[in-house]
Amino acid sequence: MKEDAVFLRVSVSADAKCRFSFSDDGKTFTPIGQEFTATAGRWVGAKVGIFAATVRGAQAGAEPGNPDAYADFDWFRVSAP
């Protein structure tokens, strides 16, 4: 899958409930994983980053063990609502 942009978001409520989501248009977000509560030892504060990892196996049409697989990030921005 090749897209021009993908938007990643974590929403944190006042009671420390965290929810990750993504979007390809920056408007409609799809949840990723389960909501969780930020607690000591689980996740408190933020260490934000982005990385790429190759997929081993045939998931999503990946070529197993392809050493040439990569992601190219032009920019990364952190913002608050």
Secondary structure by P-SEA (a helix, b strand, c coil): ccccbbbbbbbbcccbbbbbbccccccbbbbccbbbbbccccccccccccbbbbbcccccccccccccccccccccccccc
